[in-house]
Amino acid sequence: MSEAKAKKKKLSIPVKLAIALVLGVVAGLIFKEKASYVAFIGTLFIRLLKMCVYPLVLFSIIAGIANVADIVKLKKIGGQFLLYTFLSSAIAGVLGCLAITISGAGKGLVLQETVDESVQQVNMVESVVEWVPDNVFAALSNGTLVQIIVFAIFFGIMITQMRKNSNAVDLVAMVVEGCNIIMQRMVEVIMTVAPYGVFCLIANLVGTTGVQNLKEIFGLVLTMWGGSLVHMLVFLPLLLRFFGRVNPIKFFKNIVSVILMAFSTQSSAATLPVTMEVSKEKNGVPDDVVNLCAAPAATINMDGAAIEYTVYTLFAAHAFGVHFSVWQIIFMVVMCVVCSAGAAGVPGGGIVMCSICLATMGLPNEEVTAMVAGVYVLLDVASTTLNVTGDCCGMVCIANRLGILDKERFNA
């Protein structure tokens, strides 16, 4: 009985991070410059995250592509699913850019880190050539994320094409999946000490720069929520109306339980059983579509994450006074969409991806990552809710385009 009560009282990682943020602010205000003495603990936490970042991206993208092999076999469903996923996530990424540009969050931040001026001087043609690695091991060693992603996508596609006719390739896919599970577990373990790292980083930041950064952090949260709500209440209803040919209001009534589950668990994976049941029983999506699309959608169809990562990146760019060119912004959106599809399915996975996105765009990531971690519980609620809503919407649209949506059940 006492063990059961202890489990109920155990706080989640996002809640612990929020508490660490508050305590860090208090400690910074009390100890001021002396708070810098604990900054090294926060730096150790960031280094632990970076240790896992690139192997995690490599294995998660390869495993993600290999795992959609089953739906690619059914070209009609698979093609519709992949098209919907890319377009929806890309639009979400663009919307994230617009939201953070309009809000201007981050421009008033006072940070200790500095940015290399060369970040703003990028030759796009040379950059595209550099996307293809000439040595994948060097890419892993140097942390060249785009090259790692290109290799991972190519490797994953090869597994998908070859695993049917080769037991050896199927074994490789299993090994990659195992490595992905191990890396996710490593991140989970590291995230157990995240509250201590965030506390030390925030205490140092507030102690040395004051409280004016809190306003900008609050602006980041509002921007994330604003972008997510616009995507969920404007863009998705348009998709439902024109591609699903259904009433968006009835759709949202049908998926209330899914939204509540996502809001409370902050996990697309934990919400998956409810997503599948509601899609079949209330939305009228056939079993074949749900069984083939629901699980991959919970992994790679991440509209909320696409908004989240673009908002993080431009928030940091505002803070450091960096102005990206149009080509750099296009590249950033594509990168964030790819990262959203390869996001770790663990609590706090978005914090890891925040660090990746900033580093890829040449932006210092220690202080901004600490801020994101501190308010992650508020950011992740919006992101996860949008992710699962997008999954349900996608399955309705796909089923209707294939002419197999049960509209009588949907409207019941």
VOPAGU-2260 file (C-alpha; in pm, 1 decimal, decimal comma):
REM VOPAGU-2260
SITE   aa  ch    i         X         Y         Z
SITE  MET   A    0       0,0       0,0       0,0
SITE  SER   A    1     276,9     239,4      95,0
SITE  GLU   A    2     466,2     151,5    -226,6
SITE  ALA   A    3     158,6     232,9    -432,8
SITE  LYS   A    4     127,2     570,2    -262,2
SITE  ALA   A    5     495,6     640,2    -321,8
SITE  LYS   A    6     453,1     571,7    -692,6
SITE  LYS   A    7     154,1     803,7    -712,4
SITE  LYS   A    8     343,2    1083,2    -543,5
SITE  LYS   A    9     649,2    1049,5    -769,7
SITE  LEU   A   10     691,6    1361,4    -980,2
SITE  SER   A   11     749,4    1341,8   -1354,2
SITE  ILE   A   12    1071,2    1472,5   -1508,8
SITE  PRO   A   13     903,0    1778,9   -1669,1
SITE  VAL   A   14     751,9    1879,3   -1332,7
SITE  LYS   A   15    1088,8    1835,8   -1163,8
SITE  LEU   A   16    1246,4    2054,9   -1432,4
SITE  ALA   A   17     988,8    2327,4   -1371,7
SITE  ILE   A   18    1060,4    2315,1    -997,5
SITE  ALA   A   19    1434,4    2327,6   -1070,6
SITE  LEU   A   20    1378,4    2639,8   -1282,1
SITE  VAL   A   21    1196,6    2818,4   -1000,1
SITE  LEU   A   22    1452,9    2716,0    -738,8
SITE  GLY   A   23    1735,4    2815,5    -973,8
SITE  VAL   A   24    1586,5    3162,9   -1014,1
SITE  VAL   A   25    1555,9    3199,1    -634,8
SITE  ALA   A   26    1912,1    3076,6    -579,5
SITE  GLY   A   27    2044,5    3314,9    -844,5
SITE  LEU   A   28    1868,8    3611,2    -684,2
SITE  ILE   A   29    2000,7    3520,1    -338,4
SITE  PHE   A   30    2360,1    3428,6    -418,3
SITE  LYS   A   31    2407,2    3649,4    -728,6
SITE  GLU   A   32    2759,9    3611,0    -876,0
SITE  LYS   A   33    2845,3    3335,7    -625,7
SITE  ALA   A   34    2594,4    3112,5    -806,9
SITE  SER   A   35    2857,1    3074,6   -1079,9
SITE  TYR   A   36    3037,5    2827,9    -851,4
SITE  VAL   A   37    2784,4    2557,8    -943,2
SITE  ALA   A   38    2777,9    2632,4   -1315,6
SITE  PHE   A   39    3016,1    2342,7   -1387,0
SITE  ILE   A   40    2746,4    2094,4   -1276,8
SITE  GLY   A   41    2512,2    2232,5   -1541,1
SITE  THR   A   42    2790,8    2212,0   -1798,5
SITE  LEU   A   43    2844,2    1845,2   -1711,3
SITE  PHE   A   44    2473,2    1779,9   -1770,8
SITE  ILE   A   45    2488,5    1947,4   -2113,9
SITE  ARG   A   46    2795,3    1741,3   -2204,1
SITE  LEU   A   47    2614,0    1421,8   -2103,2
SITE  LEU   A   48    2329,2    1517,1   -2337,2
SITE  LYS   A   49    2570,0    1592,2   -2620,9
SITE  MET   A   50    2735,2    1253,7   -2565,0
SITE  CYS   A   51    2408,6    1084,7   -2668,5
SITE  VAL   A   52    2287,5    1328,6   -2931,3
SITE  TYR   A   53    2452,3    1205,1   -3249,2
SITE  PRO   A   54    2424,4     827,4   -3193,9
SITE  LEU   A   55    2060,9     885,2   -3095,6
SITE  VAL   A   56    1984,8    1074,8   -3417,0
SITE  LEU   A   57    2166,6     815,2   -3627,6
SITE  PHE   A   58    1988,7     511,7   -3483,9
SITE  SER   A   59    1645,5     672,2   -3439,5
SITE  ILE   A   60    1624,3     788,9   -3802,4
SITE  ILE   A   61    1748,8     457,5   -3943,2
SITE  ALA   A   62    1510,3     262,7   -3719,3
SITE  GLY   A   63    1222,2     498,5   -3799,8
SITE  ILE   A   64    1264,0     453,7   -4175,2
SITE  ALA   A   65    1314,5      78,3   -4144,6
SITE  ASN   A   66    1000,4      47,0   -3932,5
SITE  VAL   A   67     775,7     203,5   -4196,7
SITE  ALA   A   68     861,4     -76,8   -4435,8
SITE  ASP   A   69     530,3    -245,3   -4359,6
SITE  ILE   A   70     323,1      48,7   -4476,5
SITE  VAL   A   71     538,2     110,3   -4783,0
SITE  LYS   A   72     436,2    -237,3   -4902,6
SITE  LEU   A   73      85,4    -105,0   -4941,4
SITE  LYS   A   74     171,5     174,1   -5179,7
SITE  LYS   A   75    -161,9     350,7   -5164,8
SITE  ILE   A   76    -177,0     382,5   -4787,9
SITE  GLY   A   77     198,8     424,2   -4747,4
SITE  GLY   A   78     223,7     695,1   -5012,0
SITE  GLN   A   79     -67,5     891,5   -4867,7
SITE  PHE   A   80      75,0     859,4   -4516,9
SITE  LEU   A   81     424,6     978,7   -4608,9
SITE  LEU   A   82     290,2    1266,8   -4818,2
SITE  TYR   A   83      61,5    1382,2   -4538,6
SITE  THR   A   84     338,9    1352,1   -4279,9
SITE  PHE   A   85     588,6    1559,5   -4476,3
SITE  LEU   A   86     347,6    1833,6   -4583,5
SITE  SER   A   87     185,3    1868,6   -4243,2
SITE  SER   A   88     519,4    1881,1   -4059,1
SITE  ALA   A   89     668,2    2122,1   -4313,2
SITE  ILE   A   90     373,9    2360,3   -4276,0
SITE  ALA   A   91     404,4    2329,5   -3898,5
SITE  GLY   A   92     771,5    2424,3   -3924,1
SITE  VAL   A   93     689,5    2730,6   -4135,8
SITE  LEU   A   94     418,1    2825,3   -3889,2
SITE  GLY   A   95     671,0    2801,4   -3606,0
SITE  CYS   A   96     897,4    3043,6   -3793,2
SITE  LEU   A   97     611,4    3289,0   -3840,1
SITE  ALA   A   98     503,3    3262,3   -3475,5
SITE  ILE   A   99     847,0    3335,9   -3329,1
SITE  THR   A  100     912,0    3610,1   -3585,4
SITE  ILE   A  101     586,2    3785,0   -3495,0
SITE  SER   A  102     635,6    3747,9   -3119,4
SITE  GLY   A  103    1001,8    3848,1   -3129,6
SITE  ALA   A  104    1067,7    3634,5   -2820,9
SITE  GLY   A  105    1435,5    3610,2   -2733,6
SITE  LYS   A  106    1544,8    3954,1   -2850,7
SITE  GLY   A  107    1572,5    4084,7   -2496,2
SITE  LEU   A  108    1774,9    3794,0   -2357,6
SITE  VAL   A  109    2103,0    3867,6   -2182,1
SITE  LEU   A  110    2340,7    3573,4   -2225,8
SITE  GLN   A  111    2702,9    3502,1   -2144,6
SITE  GLU   A  112    2771,9    3286,6   -2449,0
SITE  THR   A  113    2869,0    3448,7   -2779,2
SITE  VAL   A  114    2809,3    3342,7   -3137,9
SITE  ASP   A  115    3063,9    3306,2   -3414,7
SITE  GLU   A  116    3005,9    3578,4   -3674,7
SITE  SER   A  117    3070,3    3327,3   -3952,2
SITE  VAL   A  118    2727,2    3175,6   -3878,4
SITE  GLN   A  119    2571,1    3459,5   -4076,3
SITE  GLN   A  120    2809,8    3421,2   -4372,0
SITE  VAL   A  121    2704,4    3097,9   -4538,5
SITE  ASN   A  122    2737,6    3005,9   -4907,6
SITE  MET   A  123    2426,0    2799,7   -4979,9
SITE  VAL   A  124    2577,9    2601,1   -5270,0
SITE  GLU   A  125    2878,3    2503,9   -5060,8
SITE  SER   A  126    2647,6    2417,5   -4772,9
SITE  VAL   A  127    2440,2    2180,5   -4989,3
SITE  VAL   A  128    2755,6    2003,5   -5110,0
SITE  GLU   A  129    2867,9    1967,9   -4748,7
SITE  TRP   A  130    2541,7    1790,9   -4660,2
SITE  VAL   A  131    2680,0    1469,9   -4815,6
SITE  PRO   A  132    2948,1    1315,0   -4594,5
SITE  ASP   A  133    3272,4    1192,1   -4748,0
SITE  ASN   A  134    3348,5    1015,4   -4419,7
SITE  VAL   A  135    3056,3     921,4   -4197,4
SITE  PHE   A  136    3285,9     846,2   -3903,9
SITE  ALA   A  137    3433,2    1194,8   -3929,3
SITE  ALA   A  138    3078,7    1334,2   -3937,1
SITE  LEU   A  139    2999,1    1149,7   -3614,9
SITE  SER   A  140    3326,6    1258,3   -3456,7
SITE  ASN   A  141    3284,8    1624,3   -3556,0
SITE  GLY   A  142    2912,1    1633,8   -3477,0
SITE  THR   A  143    2810,4    1735,7   -3831,1
SITE  LEU   A  144    2440,2    1665,9   -3787,4
SITE  VAL   A  145    2321,5    1717,9   -4146,0
SITE  GLN   A  146    2574,3    1467,2   -4277,9
SITE  ILE   A  147    2468,4    1218,6   -4011,8
SITE  ILE   A  148    2102,6    1264,0   -4109,6
SITE  VAL   A  149    2176,9    1217,7   -4482,6
SITE  PHE   A  150    2367,4     896,8   -4413,0
SITE  ALA   A  151    2096,5     770,5   -4175,2
SITE  ILE   A  152    1818,6     832,4   -4429,6
SITE  PHE   A  153    2013,3     657,8   -4707,5
SITE  PHE   A  154    2102,6     364,4   -4481,1
SITE  GLY   A  155    1742,4     331,3   -4361,3
SITE  ILE   A  156    1608,3     328,3   -4717,8
SITE  MET   A  157    1855,4      53,4   -4811,7
SITE  ILE   A  158    1736,9    -157,4   -4516,9
SITE  THR   A  159    1375,6    -107,0   -4624,7
SITE  GLN   A  160    1450,6    -219,3   -4980,5
SITE  MET   A  161    1671,1    -516,6   -4895,4
SITE  ARG   A  162    1538,4    -671,5   -4574,4
SITE  LYS   A  163    1266,7    -878,9   -4748,5
SITE  ASN   A  164    1522,3   -1089,6   -4934,3
SITE  SER   A  165    1806,8   -1102,9   -4685,6
SITE  ASN   A  166    1816,9   -1244,5   -4335,5
SITE  ALA   A  167    2146,6   -1065,1   -4278,7
SITE  VAL   A  168    1990,1    -725,7   -4356,4
SITE  ASP   A  169    1694,8    -809,5   -4133,1
SITE  LEU   A  170    1945,5    -885,9   -3856,6
SITE  VAL   A  171    2109,5    -546,6   -3913,0
SITE  ALA   A  172    1766,5    -381,1   -3879,3
SITE  MET   A  173    1715,1    -561,3   -3548,9
SITE  VAL   A  174    2058,6    -450,0   -3425,0
SITE  VAL   A  175    1983,8     -89,7   -3520,3
SITE  GLU   A  176    1648,8    -107,9   -3342,1
SITE  GLY   A  177    1826,0    -246,9   -3035,4
SITE  CYS   A  178    2084,2      33,1   -3044,6
SITE  ASN   A  179    1801,6     285,4   -3073,9
SITE  ILE   A  180    1631,6     141,0   -2766,3
SITE  ILE   A  181    1960,3     151,4   -2573,2
SITE  MET   A  182    2024,9     513,9   -2671,1
SITE  GLN   A  183    1675,1     613,0   -2564,1
SITE  ARG   A  184    1735,4     441,2   -2231,9
SITE  MET   A  185    2062,5     633,7   -2192,0
SITE  VAL   A  186    1874,6     959,2   -2244,5
SITE  GLU   A  187    1614,7     851,7   -1989,0
SITE  VAL   A  188    1889,3     787,9   -1733,0
SITE  ILE   A  189    2058,6    1120,5   -1804,0
SITE  MET   A  190    1725,0    1300,6   -1774,7
SITE  THR   A  191    1694,3    1176,9   -1416,3
SITE  VAL   A  192    1973,2    1420,8   -1322,5
SITE  ALA   A  193    1842,3    1696,0   -1550,6
SITE  PRO   A  194    1674,4    1891,3   -1266,3
SITE  TYR   A  195    2012,7    1934,9   -1094,5
SITE  GLY   A  196    2176,5    2050,2   -1416,1
SITE  VAL   A  197    1895,0    2293,6   -1491,6
SITE  PHE   A  198    1901,3    2429,9   -1135,8
SITE  CYS   A  199    2273,8    2505,2   -1159,8
SITE  LEU   A  200    2254,7    2657,5   -1508,4
SITE  ILE   A  201    1957,7    2880,0   -1425,1
SITE  ALA   A  202    2106,3    2984,5   -1089,1
SITE  ASN   A  203    2425,1    3088,4   -1266,5
SITE  LEU   A  204    2233,5    3267,3   -1543,4
SITE  VAL   A  205    2007,4    3465,1   -1306,9
SITE  GLY   A  206    2289,7    3530,6   -1063,5
SITE  THR   A  207    2504,6    3688,6   -1333,1
SITE  THR   A  208    2244,1    3854,2   -1560,3
SITE  GLY   A  209    1940,3    3921,8   -1337,6
SITE  VAL   A  210    1571,8    3839,5   -1391,6
SITE  GLN   A  211    1508,0    4018,5   -1719,5
SITE  ASN   A  212    1544,4    3687,6   -1905,2
SITE  LEU   A  213    1229,0    3552,1   -1740,4
SITE  LYS   A  214    1009,4    3776,0   -1956,4
SITE  GLU   A  215    1167,8    3630,5   -2269,9
SITE  ILE   A  216    1123,6    3273,7   -2143,7
SITE  PHE   A  217     755,6    3347,8   -2082,6
SITE  GLY   A  218     737,7    3482,5   -2438,4
SITE  LEU   A  219     883,4    3153,9   -2565,9
SITE  VAL   A  220     606,7    2956,9   -2393,0
SITE  LEU   A  221     332,1    3184,2   -2529,9
SITE  THR   A  222     479,4    3161,3   -2879,7
SITE  MET   A  223     484,4    2781,5   -2868,9
SITE  TRP   A  224     124,1    2767,3   -2748,1
SITE  GLY   A  225      11,2    3026,5   -3001,5
SITE  GLY   A  226     171,8    2846,3   -3295,6
SITE  SER   A  227      35,7    2509,1   -3181,9
SITE  LEU   A  228    -317,9    2640,4   -3137,8
SITE  VAL   A  229    -319,2    2806,0   -3481,6
SITE  HIS   A  230    -200,1    2483,4   -3643,4
SITE  MET   A  231    -452,0    2270,5   -3452,7
SITE  LEU   A  232    -755,1    2501,1   -3482,0
SITE  VAL   A  233    -695,3    2653,8   -3826,3
SITE  PHE   A  234    -472,5    2433,5   -4044,6
SITE  LEU   A  235    -594,9    2089,0   -3935,7
SITE  PRO   A  236    -965,3    2185,3   -3974,1
SITE  LEU   A  237    -887,9    2298,6   -4329,5
SITE  LEU   A  238    -732,2    1960,0   -4401,6
SITE  LEU   A  239   -1035,3    1785,0   -4253,9
SITE  ARG   A  240   -1275,7    1996,3   -4457,1
SITE  PHE   A  241   -1101,4    1973,7   -4796,5
SITE  PHE   A  242    -923,1    1636,8   -4780,1
SITE  GLY   A  243   -1122,4    1449,6   -4517,2
SITE  ARG   A  244   -1459,6    1588,6   -4628,6
SITE  VAL   A  245   -1582,0    1581,0   -4268,6
SITE  ASN   A  246   -1701,7    1833,0   -4010,6
SITE  PRO   A  247   -1397,7    1955,5   -3808,8
SITE  ILE   A  248   -1614,9    2030,6   -3503,4
SITE  LYS   A  249   -1744,7    1672,0   -3499,4
SITE  PHE   A  250   -1385,8    1550,6   -3536,7
SITE  PHE   A  251   -1273,2    1737,1   -3224,9
SITE  LYS   A  252   -1574,2    1605,3   -3032,3
SITE  ASN   A  253   -1477,6    1252,4   -3132,8
SITE  ILE   A  254   -1116,5    1283,5   -3015,4
SITE  VAL   A  255   -1170,7    1459,5   -2679,5
SITE  SER   A  256   -1040,8    1152,5   -2494,0
SITE  VAL   A  257    -727,3    1145,9   -2712,0
SITE  ILE   A  258    -655,3    1512,6   -2644,4
SITE  LEU   A  259    -705,6    1469,3   -2269,6
SITE  MET   A  260    -477,3    1164,5   -2264,6
SITE  ALA   A  261    -203,4    1346,7   -2456,3
SITE  PHE   A  262    -240,0    1655,3   -2237,5
SITE  SER   A  263    -202,2    1453,3   -1917,6
SITE  THR   A  264      70,5    1206,4   -2022,3
SITE  GLN   A  265     273,7    1431,1   -2256,4
SITE  SER   A  266     355,5    1118,5   -2456,0
SITE  SER   A  267     239,5    1022,2   -2805,4
SITE  ALA   A  268     340,6     661,9   -2735,4
SITE  ALA   A  269     136,6     642,8   -2413,9
SITE  THR   A  270    -162,8     789,9   -2598,7
SITE  LEU   A  271    -133,2     543,6   -2888,9
SITE  PRO   A  272    -388,3     283,3   -2764,0
SITE  VAL   A  273    -650,5     555,7   -2717,1
SITE  THR   A  274    -562,2     707,3   -3055,8
SITE  MET   A  275    -615,4     372,8   -3228,2
SITE  GLU   A  276    -942,1     294,8   -3049,6
SITE  VAL   A  277   -1095,3     637,2   -3116,1
SITE  SER   A  278    -983,4     635,9   -3480,1
SITE  LYS   A  279   -1154,6     301,0   -3537,1
SITE  GLU   A  280   -1464,6     332,5   -3319,5
SITE  LYS   A  281   -1551,6     702,5   -3346,0
SITE  ASN   A  282   -1375,7     841,5   -3652,8
SITE  GLY   A  283   -1470,1     549,6   -3879,0
SITE  VAL   A  284   -1115,9     480,9   -4001,4
SITE  PRO   A  285   -1079,7     117,7   -4121,4
SITE  ASP   A  286    -864,9    -122,6   -3920,0
SITE  ASP   A  287    -608,4    -157,8   -4200,4
SITE  VAL   A  288    -532,7     214,7   -4207,7
SITE  VAL   A  289    -518,7     246,5   -3828,6
SITE  ASN   A  290    -303,4     -63,3   -3780,6
SITE  LEU   A  291     -57,1      44,1   -4048,6
SITE  CYS   A  292     -40,7     416,9   -3979,3
SITE  ALA   A  293    -103,4     478,6   -3609,1
SITE  ALA   A  294     226,9     350,6   -3468,3
SITE  PRO   A  295     453,2     512,5   -3732,5
SITE  ALA   A  296     250,8     833,9   -3702,6
SITE  ALA   A  297     320,3     846,4   -3328,2
SITE  THR   A  298     690,4     836,2   -3414,7
SITE  ILE   A  299     739,8    1041,8   -3729,7
SITE  ASN   A  300     427,2    1257,1   -3777,8
SITE  MET   A  301     523,2    1523,2   -3522,9
SITE  ASP   A  302     364,2    1857,8   -3613,8
SITE  GLY   A  303     406,7    1986,9   -3258,9
SITE  ALA   A  304     772,9    1893,8   -3253,5
SITE  ALA   A  305     832,7    2066,9   -3590,1
SITE  ILE   A  306     688,8    2390,3   -3447,6
SITE  GLU   A  307     878,3    2337,7   -3123,4
SITE  TYR   A  308    1222,7    2303,3   -3284,7
SITE  THR   A  309    1185,4    2596,4   -3523,5
SITE  VAL   A  310    1068,3    2813,8   -3233,7
SITE  TYR   A  311    1368,3    2707,4   -3021,9
SITE  THR   A  312    1614,7    2778,6   -3301,2
SITE  LEU   A  313    1485,2    3123,9   -3392,1
SITE  PHE   A  314    1443,6    3209,3   -3022,4
SITE  ALA   A  315    1818,6    3149,6   -2984,0
SITE  ALA   A  316    1891,5    3338,1   -3308,1
SITE  HIS   A  317    1702,1    3638,9   -3171,1
SITE  ALA   A  318    1897,1    3616,9   -2846,6
SITE  PHE   A  319    2233,2    3623,0   -3023,0
SITE  GLY   A  320    2133,9    3880,0   -3284,4
SITE  VAL   A  321    2176,8    3635,8   -3573,0
SITE  HIS   A  322    1978,8    3704,2   -3891,1
SITE  PHE   A  323    1940,4    3398,3   -4114,1
SITE  SER   A  324    1907,9    3425,4   -4491,6
SITE  VAL   A  325    1605,7    3280,6   -4671,4
SITE  TRP   A  326    1808,5    2973,2   -4769,8
SITE  GLN   A  327    1924,8    2923,2   -4413,4
SITE  ILE   A  328    1565,1    2942,0   -4289,8
SITE  ILE   A  329    1454,7    2686,7   -4551,9
SITE  PHE   A  330    1738,6    2460,1   -4445,0
SITE  MET   A  331    1645,8    2510,9   -4079,7
SITE  VAL   A  332    1281,1    2416,4   -4141,3
SITE  VAL   A  333    1381,2    2100,8   -4330,6
SITE  MET   A  334    1626,6    2011,4   -4054,1
SITE  CYS   A  335    1363,6    2063,5   -3784,8
SITE  VAL   A  336    1111,0    1849,7   -3975,4
SITE  VAL   A  337    1367,7    1569,2   -4007,1
SITE  CYS   A  338    1462,8    1603,3   -3640,1
SITE  SER   A  339    1096,0    1591,9   -3541,6
SITE  ALA   A  340    1062,0    1261,0   -3727,4
SITE  GLY   A  341    1367,9    1130,0   -3544,0
SITE  ALA   A  342    1274,9    1271,3   -3204,0
SITE  ALA   A  343    1343,8    1047,1   -2908,8
SITE  GLY   A  344    1028,2     895,4   -2762,8
SITE  VAL   A  345    1142,7     958,7   -2406,2
SITE  PRO   A  346    1055,2    1225,1   -2148,4
SITE  GLY   A  347    1258,1    1534,7   -2224,9
SITE  GLY   A  348    1352,9    1417,4   -2573,8
SITE  GLY   A  349    1274,5    1763,5   -2706,5
SITE  ILE   A  350    1548,5    1907,6   -2486,2
SITE  VAL   A  351    1800,7    1686,8   -2662,7
SITE  MET   A  352    1667,9    1794,2   -3002,6
SITE  CYS   A  353    1682,4    2160,1   -2898,0
SITE  SER   A  354    2053,5    2120,5   -2836,1
SITE  ILE   A  355    2096,4    1948,8   -3174,5
SITE  CYS   A  356    1909,1    2215,2   -3373,7
SITE  LEU   A  357    2098,7    2504,0   -3217,1
SITE  ALA   A  358    2436,3    2337,3   -3268,1
SITE  THR   A  359    2355,2    2259,2   -3632,1
SITE  MET   A  360    2273,7    2623,7   -3701,3
SITE  GLY   A  361    2598,8    2730,7   -3536,0
SITE  LEU   A  362    2433,5    2875,6   -3225,5
SITE  PRO   A  363    2560,2    2829,3   -2868,0
SITE  ASN   A  364    2319,4    2597,8   -2691,4
SITE  GLU   A  365    2406,5    2567,3   -2323,4
SITE  GLU   A  366    2209,3    2857,4   -2175,5
SITE  VAL   A  367    1912,2    2838,5   -2412,8
SITE  THR   A  368    1885,1    2461,3   -2364,9
SITE  ALA   A  369    1873,5    2518,4   -1987,8
SITE  MET   A  370    1589,0    2769,4   -2030,6
SITE  VAL   A  371    1395,9    2529,5   -2253,1
SITE  ALA   A  372    1447,5    2248,1   -2001,3
SITE  GLY   A  373    1313,4    2464,0   -1720,0
SITE  VAL   A  374     979,8    2531,6   -1891,0
SITE  TYR   A  375     967,3    2208,6   -2090,9
SITE  VAL   A  376     659,2    2081,1   -1911,1
SITE  LEU   A  377     465,4    2382,2   -2048,1
SITE  LEU   A  378     609,5    2346,9   -2396,8
SITE  ASP   A  379     567,0    1970,6   -2422,8
SITE  VAL   A  380     198,1    1979,8   -2331,6
SITE  ALA   A  381     126,4    2191,4   -2639,7
SITE  SER   A  382     359,5    1989,2   -2861,7
SITE  THR   A  383     226,6    1643,0   -2767,6
SITE  THR   A  384    -137,1    1749,4   -2789,2
SITE  LEU   A  385     -80,5    1880,5   -3140,6
SITE  ASN   A  386     116,7    1568,1   -3238,7
SITE  VAL   A  387    -165,3    1324,8   -3153,7
SITE  THR   A  388    -434,7    1551,8   -3297,0
SITE  GLY   A  389    -238,6    1559,6   -3622,6
SITE  ASP   A  390    -215,0    1179,0   -3618,6
SITE  CYS   A  391    -593,4    1142,1   -3587,5
SITE  CYS   A  392    -651,5    1403,5   -3856,1
SITE  GLY   A  393    -409,2    1233,3   -4092,7
SITE  MET   A  394    -576,7     893,9   -4066,5
SITE  VAL   A  395    -919,0    1047,5   -4136,7
SITE  CYS   A  396    -786,5    1230,3   -4443,9
SITE  ILE   A  397    -603,5     922,9   -4575,2
SITE  ALA   A  398    -906,3     698,5   -4531,5
SITE  ASN   A  399   -1132,0     947,6   -4710,9
SITE  ARG   A  400    -891,5     994,5   -5002,1
SITE  LEU   A  401    -885,0     616,7   -5042,1
SITE  GLY   A  402   -1267,2     611,2   -5033,6
SITE  ILE   A  403   -1286,4     382,1   -4730,5
SITE  LEU   A  404   -1381,9     622,1   -4447,6
SITE  ASP   A  405   -1697,3     512,6   -4262,0
SITE  LYS   A  406   -1873,2     849,9   -4245,7
SITE  GLU   A  407   -2182,7     708,3   -4080,5
SITE  ARG   A  408   -1974,7     598,9   -3784,4
SITE  PHE   A  409   -1784,7     929,9   -3788,5
SITE  ASN   A  410   -2106,8    1130,3   -3770,9
SITE  ALA   A  411   -2283,0     900,0   -3522,8
